[in-house]
Amino acid sequence: MKMRLIMILLVMVTGLGFSTNSFVWNKNSQGIYESDVQKLLVDPMNDACIYAGTSKALYKSIDSGRNYRVILRLSGEAKGVNDIFIPSDDSEIVYAATDAGLYESLDGGREWKRIYFSSDADARRCLAVIRYGDMIYLGTQKGLFYKRRREAQWNQVKEGLDDAPVYYIDQDGRFLYASTLQSVFSLEKKTRKLQKIFSLGIGKSFDAGNVSDEVSTEVRDQSIKFIATLDFRPMRVLVAAAQGIYLSPDHGEDWELLPTGTIALEDLTSLLVFKNEKDCRQSLPECLKLMAGTKKGVFFLNDGKWMPVYKGMETNEINSLTKDARGTVYAATDRGIFYLPVKEALPSFYKTQNGQMTIVPEFQIDPGNLPTFDHEPSINDVHQMAIDYAEVSHEKIETWRRQARRKAWFPDLDVGVDADRDWGSSDSIWGSYSSGGQHYVGPDDKTWGEGIGWDVSMSWDLGDLVWSTDQTTIDSRSKMMVELRGDILNEVTRLYFERRRNQIELAVSSMTDWRLKVEKEMRISELTALIDALTGGEFSQRITE
């Protein structure tokens, strides 16, 4: 079993064959205090400058993500950074759309000014921001607003949008595109003419007609997940929803459904598009290479199949993906920031040898020099540790069911006590006057009474022997526990094998750079601590024993 596990890891490390396992994520969130990073943006004019938004602050890196520092602190209750925008012609100007309004910096983040605020909590929550020329457009939880830079007054786009939340904004040379929960609108920049170009119909995969944005919570997972404009010729608009990914070559007049294979698009959080210039001479789908960030990991679409890109990343929770001009992809996750040099790996997807795509191994390993890890718990042992610590064993559910069945044999016992007490007494002395003189009456005799009664009743519901009403509650709790156990086991599995991969790389690699060696050792320690958090420290304790 140990040798089999090592050989599996050997394939993962060397990256032999066509697999996205040759992609290796690297973690770098130095200087960011919050683990959950919500938004990332690379300066369009400077790849070394990266902005990261969390629930409490906006950070900036000027060394390609190696180190970050706080440039905007959001005090008080958590007010997340939902969007970041930098004009392509002036990287000194930065906009941060937050739950507390819209902030603007004219000097690269050194000083900030809040240029939009509302007393209405929904209108105050800014979700997306964009600028072209001197016109700023802002998507909020309560509609789309705009103004010129030197103006103080904000105006709301009413016709067609009203107070609908605007989640995404993008633009091309002619139009600005805004997305609500179920629709996409185009706004012509010159005339400001607003037109609905895309709608999701309730119960339909796609409907370009007029469909109301007032939908129930049951169909929120069918909402629009992402919109973007693609700098192709002609310019294209991309809309991603749970039903599929659509492209329009004519600003939303016509739409084409992309062959995207099978992926849980309802969990989609962001989408990156890579263009293969050679294939773009053919049909549009063949010229696109898509990378999707979801709540269940990162996936790369190649030849109609989604490949997981997980190597080096110990979490599935992807909040945002972005890339720079050099092709490096950055992922904002609930465990910090990871980066992936995709451009170095992507050409191997396009190189063919005898009609087969190949990838060059990263380095060669002598199987005879592979380290052994007999002193460490196996993955099955770690699974059991995590299950016991979280108390999500299936035996717990079985115990509940047995107890529910046994309950039918025990009666419902009711015990009652009735008590009463009454008395009458008078301590007063009263008198009266008459023609014959004065006389007095009283006091009355004291009287009292007291009574106590007991009753006991027992009842059986023999129908519970066939079906107990508690079973419905148990079934509901069982479903939640199975989902929780699956999430825990999935996370601990990723952590375990990511740690083992780093152990093997550290053991077999000839690292002359002591900084790289220290970084690997710290990474292993970090992964060990994360596994300990899921097992109550038993993982390290077992290794020590």
C-alpha positions in Angstrom: 0.0 0.0 0.0 2.9 2.4 0.9 4.7 1.7 -2.4 1.5 2.2 -4.3 0.9 5.5 -2.7 4.5 6.6 -3.4 4.2 5.7 -7.1 1.0 7.8 -7.3 2.8 10.7 -5.8 5.7 10.1 -8.2 3.5 10.6 -11.2 2.0 13.7 -9.6 5.5 15.2 -9.0 6.9 14.4 -12.4 3.8 15.5 -14.3 4.2 12.7 -16.9 1.5 12.6 -19.6 -1.3 15.0 -20.5 -2.7 16.2 -17.2 -3.2 19.5 -15.5 -1.3 18.0 -12.6 1.7 19.6 -14.3 0.3 22.9 -13.1 1.6 23.7 -9.6 0.0 26.4 -7.5 2.3 28.4 -5.3 1.0 30.2 -2.2 2.0 33.7 -1.3 0.0 35.9 1.0 2.7 37.5 3.0 1.4 40.6 4.8 -2.3 39.8 4.5 -3.9 39.4 7.9 -7.2 37.9 6.8 -7.1 34.3 5.4 -10.2 34.9 3.2 -9.3 36.9 0.2 -12.3 38.0 -1.9 -11.0 39.9 -4.9 -7.8 40.3 -6.9 -6.7 42.7 -9.6 -3.5 43.0 -11.5 -2.6 46.6 -12.6 -3.1 46.5 -16.4 0.0 48.7 -16.9 2.3 47.0 -14.3 2.2 43.2 -13.7 4.3 43.7 -10.5 1.4 45.6 -8.9 -1.4 43.5 -7.5 -4.4 44.6 -5.4 -6.1 42.2 -3.0 -9.4 42.8 -1.2 -10.6 41.1 2.0 -13.6 41.5 4.3 -11.7 44.2 6.2 -9.1 45.8 4.0 -7.5 46.5 0.6 -3.9 45.4 0.2 -1.3 46.2 -2.4 1.8 44.4 -3.6 4.5 46.0 -5.8 6.7 42.9 -6.1 4.4 40.5 -8.1 2.6 39.3 -5.0 5.5 38.4 -2.8 4.6 40.9 -0.1 1.4 42.9 0.6 0.7 45.9 2.7 -2.6 47.5 3.8 -3.5 50.6 1.9 -7.2 50.9 2.9 -8.5 49.8 6.2 -12.3 49.4 6.5 -13.0 50.0 10.2 -16.1 48.9 12.2 -18.1 45.9 11.2 -16.8 43.8 8.3 -17.3 45.6 5.1 -16.0 43.5 2.2 -14.1 44.8 -0.8 -16.3 43.5 -3.6 -14.6 45.0 -6.7 -11.4 46.8 -7.7 -10.9 48.8 -10.9 -7.9 50.6 -12.4 -8.2 52.6 -15.6 -6.0 51.2 -18.4 -4.6 54.7 -19.1 -3.7 55.7 -15.5 -2.6 53.2 -12.9 -2.3 55.8 -10.2 -6.2 55.9 -10.0 -7.7 53.1 -8.0 -11.4 52.4 -7.2 -12.5 50.1 -4.4 -16.2 49.1 -4.3 -17.1 48.1 -0.8 -20.0 47.4 1.4 -19.5 50.8 2.9 -19.5 52.8 -0.4 -17.1 53.6 -3.2 -13.5 54.8 -2.5 -11.2 56.5 -4.9 -7.4 57.0 -4.7 -5.6 59.3 -7.1 -2.1 58.4 -6.0 -1.9 54.6 -6.2 -3.5 53.9 -2.8 -1.7 56.3 -0.5 -4.7 58.5 0.2 -8.4 57.6 -0.2 -11.6 59.5 -0.5 -15.1 58.0 -0.3 -16.9 59.4 -3.3 -20.2 57.5 -3.0 -22.2 56.7 0.1 -25.9 56.2 0.9 -27.9 56.0 4.1 -29.8 53.1 2.5 -27.9 49.9 3.4 -28.7 48.2 0.0 -27.8 51.2 -2.0 -24.6 51.7 0.0 -23.4 48.2 -0.8 -21.3 48.6 -3.9 -20.8 45.4 -6.0 -19.0 46.5 -9.2 -17.3 49.6 -10.6 -15.9 50.6 -14.0 -14.8 53.9 -15.7 -14.4 55.0 -19.2 -13.2 58.5 -20.0 -14.4 60.7 -17.1 -17.6 58.7 -16.6 -17.9 56.4 -13.6 -20.5 53.6 -13.4 -21.3 51.9 -10.1 -23.3 48.7 -9.6 -25.0 48.5 -6.2 -27.4 46.2 -4.3 -30.0 48.7 -5.3 -29.4 49.7 -8.9 -26.9 51.2 -11.3 -25.5 54.7 -10.7 -23.2 57.0 -12.7 -21.6 60.4 -12.6 -18.7 62.4 -14.2 -15.5 62.5 -12.2 -15.7 66.2 -11.4 -19.4 66.1 -10.5 -20.6 65.4 -7.0 -24.1 64.2 -7.8 -24.8 60.5 -8.6 -27.6 59.6 -11.0 -29.4 56.3 -11.2 -30.2 54.4 -14.4 -33.9 53.9 -13.9 -35.4 52.7 -17.2 -35.2 48.9 -17.4 -33.1 48.4 -14.3 -34.8 50.4 -11.5 -33.6 49.1 -8.2 -32.4 45.7 -9.3 -29.0 44.7 -7.9 -26.1 45.0 -10.4 -23.5 42.3 -9.8 -21.1 42.6 -12.7 -20.0 45.4 -15.1 -17.7 45.2 -18.2 -17.2 47.2 -21.3 -15.9 47.2 -24.9 -15.2 50.2 -27.1 -18.9 50.9 -27.8 -21.0 49.4 -25.0 -21.0 49.0 -21.3 -22.5 45.7 -20.0 -24.3 45.3 -16.7 -25.6 42.1 -15.2 -28.4 41.6 -12.7 -29.5 38.3 -11.2 -31.1 37.0 -14.3 -30.4 39.5 -17.1 -27.6 41.3 -19.0 -28.1 44.9 -20.3 -26.0 46.8 -22.8 -25.7 50.6 -22.4 -24.4 52.5 -25.5 -21.8 54.9 -24.3 -22.6 57.7 -26.7 -26.4 57.7 -26.5 -26.8 56.0 -23.1 -29.5 53.8 -24.6 -30.2 50.8 -22.4 -31.3 47.5 -23.8 -31.8 44.0 -22.4 -29.7 41.6 -24.5 -29.8 38.4 -22.4 -32.2 36.8 -19.9 -32.5 33.6 -18.1 -36.1 32.3 -18.0 -37.3 30.5 -15.0 -37.6 26.8 -15.9 -35.8 27.4 -19.2 -32.2 27.0 -20.2 -32.2 30.2 -22.2 -34.7 32.8 -23.2 -33.7 36.1 -24.9 -37.2 37.5 -24.3 -38.3 39.9 -21.6 -38.2 38.0 -18.3 -38.7 39.6 -14.9 -35.7 39.9 -12.5 -38.0 39.1 -9.6 -37.2 35.5 -8.9 -37.4 33.4 -5.8 -34.5 32.1 -3.8 -35.1 28.6 -5.3 -33.7 29.7 -8.6 -30.8 31.8 -7.3 -28.4 29.0 -8.3 -29.6 29.5 -11.9 -28.5 33.1 -11.8 -25.8 34.7 -14.0 -22.4 33.9 -12.5 -20.1 36.0 -14.7 -19.9 38.3 -17.6 -16.8 39.5 -19.6 -15.8 41.0 -22.9 -13.2 39.2 -25.0 -10.8 41.2 -27.0 -11.2 39.2 -30.2 -12.0 40.3 -33.7 -14.9 40.8 -33.7 -15.3 41.8 -30.0 -17.3 39.2 -28.2 -19.4 39.2 -25.0 -19.3 36.2 -22.7 -22.1 35.3 -20.2 -21.7 32.3 -17.8 -24.7 30.9 -16.0 -25.6 27.6 -14.4 -27.3 26.6 -17.6 -24.1 27.1 -19.7 -21.6 29.6 -21.1 -22.8 31.8 -24.0 -20.9 34.0 -26.5 -22.2 36.8 -28.7 -20.1 38.2 -31.6 -22.4 41.1 -32.2 -22.9 42.9 -28.9 -25.7 40.6 -27.7 -27.8 40.3 -30.9 -27.1 36.6 -31.3 -25.8 34.0 -28.9 -23.8 30.8 -29.2 -23.8 28.1 -26.5 -20.2 26.8 -26.0 -19.5 23.1 -25.7 -18.2 23.2 -22.1 -18.7 19.6 -21.1 -19.8 18.8 -17.6 -19.0 21.1 -14.7 -21.1 22.5 -11.8 -21.5 26.0 -13.2 -23.9 26.9 -10.3 -20.7 27.1 -8.2 -18.8 29.3 -10.6 -17.2 32.4 -9.2 -14.9 33.6 -12.0 -13.8 32.7 -15.5 -10.5 33.3 -17.4 -10.2 33.0 -21.2 -7.0 32.1 -23.0 -6.8 32.4 -26.7 -4.9 30.1 -29.0 -4.1 32.2 -32.1 -3.6 29.2 -34.4 -7.0 27.6 -33.6 -8.7 31.0 -33.8 -8.5 30.8 -37.5 -11.0 28.0 -37.3 -14.2 27.9 -35.2 -14.6 30.1 -32.1 -14.9 27.3 -29.5 -11.6 25.8 -30.7 -9.8 29.1 -30.1 -10.9 29.3 -26.4 -9.2 27.8 -23.5 -11.2 28.4 -20.3 -10.1 28.3 -16.7 -13.0 28.3 -14.2 -12.8 29.2 -10.5 -15.6 27.6 -8.5 -16.5 26.8 -4.9 -15.2 23.3 -5.6 -11.8 24.1 -7.0 -10.2 25.4 -10.3 -10.8 23.6 -13.6 -9.3 24.0 -17.0 -11.3 23.3 -20.1 -9.4 21.5 -22.9 -11.0 19.6 -25.8 -14.4 19.7 -24.2 -13.2 18.2 -20.9 -12.8 20.0 -17.6 -9.6 19.1 -15.8 -9.1 19.9 -12.1 -6.1 22.1 -11.4 -5.5 21.4 -7.7 -1.8 20.7 -7.3 -0.3 22.9 -4.7 -3.6 24.3 -3.4 -5.2 22.9 -0.2 -8.6 24.5 -0.6 -11.6 24.3 -3.0 -13.1 27.7 -2.1 -12.1 29.9 -5.0 -13.5 33.5 -4.7 -11.8 35.1 -7.7 -9.4 34.5 -10.5 -7.3 37.0 -12.4 -4.3 37.0 -14.7 -1.6 39.3 -15.8 -0.1 40.1 -19.3 2.6 37.4 -18.8 0.0 34.7 -18.3 0.4 34.2 -14.6 -2.9 33.3 -12.9 -3.8 34.5 -9.4 -6.5 32.9 -7.3 -8.1 34.5 -4.3 -9.3 31.8 -1.9 -10.5 31.3 1.7 -6.9 30.2 2.4 -5.1 33.2 1.0 -3.6 33.9 -2.5 -2.2 31.3 -4.9 -0.4 31.9 -8.2 0.1 29.7 -11.2 2.6 30.4 -14.1 0.0 29.2 -16.7 1.8 30.7 -19.7 4.8 28.4 -19.1 2.5 25.4 -18.9 -0.1 26.3 -21.5 2.2 25.9 -24.6 2.5 22.3 -23.8 -1.2 21.9 -24.3 -0.8 23.3 -27.9 2.4 21.3 -28.8 1.7 18.0 -30.4 3.8 15.0 -31.2 2.3 12.4 -33.6 -1.1 14.0 -32.9 -0.8 13.6 -29.2 -0.5 16.4 -26.7 2.6 16.0 -24.4 4.1 17.6 -21.4 7.8 17.5 -20.5 8.5 16.1 -17.1 9.6 18.7 -14.5 12.5 16.6 -13.3 13.5 12.9 -13.1 13.4 10.9 -9.9 15.2 7.7 -9.2 12.6 5.3 -7.7 15.3 3.6 -5.6 15.9 6.9 -3.7 12.3 7.6 -2.9 11.7 8.3 0.8 9.4 6.2 2.9 6.8 7.5 5.4 6.0 4.4 7.4 6.2 6.4 10.6 3.3 8.6 9.6 -0.4 7.8 9.6 -2.0 6.6 6.3 -4.7 8.6 4.6 -7.3 6.2 6.0 -6.0 6.8 9.5 -6.2 10.6 9.0 -9.8 10.3 7.7 -10.8 8.4 10.8 -9.1 11.0 13.0 -11.0 13.8 11.3 -14.3 11.9 11.5 -13.8 11.3 15.2 -12.8 14.8 16.0 -15.8 16.4 14.1 -18.2 13.7 15.4 -19.6 13.0 12.0 -19.4 9.2 12.0 -22.2 7.2 10.3 -22.4 5.2 13.5 -23.9 8.3 15.2 -26.8 8.3 12.7 -27.4 4.6 13.3 -27.5 5.2 17.0 -30.1 7.9 16.5 -32.2 5.5 14.4 -32.0 2.7 17.0 -32.9 5.0 19.8 -35.9 6.3 17.8 -37.1 2.7 17.2 -36.7 1.8 20.9 -38.5 4.9 22.0 -41.8 3.3 20.8 -41.7 0.7 23.5 -41.5 3.2 26.2 -44.7 5.0 27.3 -45.3 8.7 27.5 -45.6 9.2 31.3 -47.7 12.1 32.7 -47.9 12.8 36.4 -50.3 15.4 37.7 -50.8 17.0 41.2 -54.0 18.8 42.2 -54.1 20.8 45.4 -56.6 23.3 46.9 -56.8 25.2 50.1 -59.6 27.4 51.3 -60.3 29.1 54.6 -62.5 31.8 56.1 -61.8 34.0 59.0 -62.5 37.4 60.5 -60.5 39.1 63.2 -62.5 42.3 63.2 -64.7 43.5 66.0 -67.6 45.8 65.0 -70.3 47.6 66.9 -73.5 49.6 66.5 -75.5 52.2 68.3 -79.2 52.1 69.1 -81.7 53.7 71.4 -81.0 51.1 74.0 -77.2 51.6 74.0 -74.1 50.2 72.4 -73.2 46.6 71.7 -70.3 44.7 70.0 -70.1 41.6 67.8 -67.1 39.5 66.8 -64.7 38.1 66.0 -65.8 35.2 63.8 -64.5 31.7 64.3 -61.5 30.8 61.9 -62.2 27.9 59.6 -60.0 26.3 56.9 -59.8 23.4 54.5 -57.1 21.6 52.5 -57.1 18.9 49.7 -54.4 17.3 47.5 -55.0 14.8 44.6 -52.5 12.8 42.4 -52.9 11.3 39.0 -50.6 9.2 36.8 -51.2 8.3 33.1 -49.2 6.3 30.5 -49.7 6.1 26.8 -48.1 4.2 23.9 -48.0 5.2 20.2 -47.5 1.7 18.6 -47.4 3.3 15.2 -43.9 4.5 16.1 -42.8 0.9 15.8 -43.4 1.1 12.0 -42.5 4.8 11.4 -41.4 7.3 14.0 -42.0 11.0 13.4 -38.4 11.5 14.7 -37.2 9.7 11.5 -37.9 12.9 9.5 -35.7 15.0 11.8 -33.0 12.3 11.7 -33.1 12.1 7.9 -32.6 15.8 7.7 -29.7 15.8 10.2 -28.2 12.8 8.5 -28.1 14.6 5.1 -26.4 17.6 6.7 -23.9 15.4 8.5 -23.1 13.5 5.3 -22.4 16.7 3.5 -20.3 18.0 6.3 -18.3 14.7 6.5 -17.7 14.9 2.7 -16.4 18.4 3.0 -14.1 17.5 5.9 -12.7 14.4 4.2 -12.2 16.2 0.9 -10.3 19.0 2.6 -8.1 16.7 4.8 -7.4 14.6 1.7 -6.1 17.6 -0.3 -4.0 18.7 2.7 -2.6 15.3 3.2 -1.4 14.7 -0.3 -0.3 18.3 -0.8 1.9 17.8 2.3 3.2 14.5 1.0 4.1 16.0 -2.4 6.1 18.7 -0.7 7.8 16.2 1.5 8.9 14.2 -1.6 10.0 17.2 -3.5 12.0 18.4 -0.5 13.6 15.0 -0.1 14.6 14.3 -3.7 15.4 17.8 -5.0 18.9 19.2 -4.9 18.0 22.6 -3.5 21.0 24.8 -3.4 18.9 27.9 -2.6 18.5 27.8 1.2 15.6 30.2 0.9 13.7 27.7 -1.3 14.4 24.9 1.2 13.2 27.0 4.1 10.1 27.9 2.2 9.3 24.2 1.5 9.9 23.3 5.1 7.6 26.1 6.3 5.0 25.0 3.8 5.1 21.4 5.2 4.7 22.8 8.7 1.8 24.9 7.6 0.0 21.9 6.0 0.7 19.9 9.2 -0.9 22.5 11.3 -4.0 22.6 9.0 -4.3 18.8 9.3 -4.0 19.1 13.1 -6.8 21.6 13.1 -9.1 19.1 11.5 -7.9 16.2 13.7 -7.6 17.9 17.1 -3.8 17.6 17.0 -3.9 13.8 16.8 -2.0 13.8 13.4 1.2 15.3 14.9 0.8 13.3 18.1 0.7 10.0 16.1 3.8 11.1 14.1 5.6 11.8 17.4 4.6 8.5 18.9 
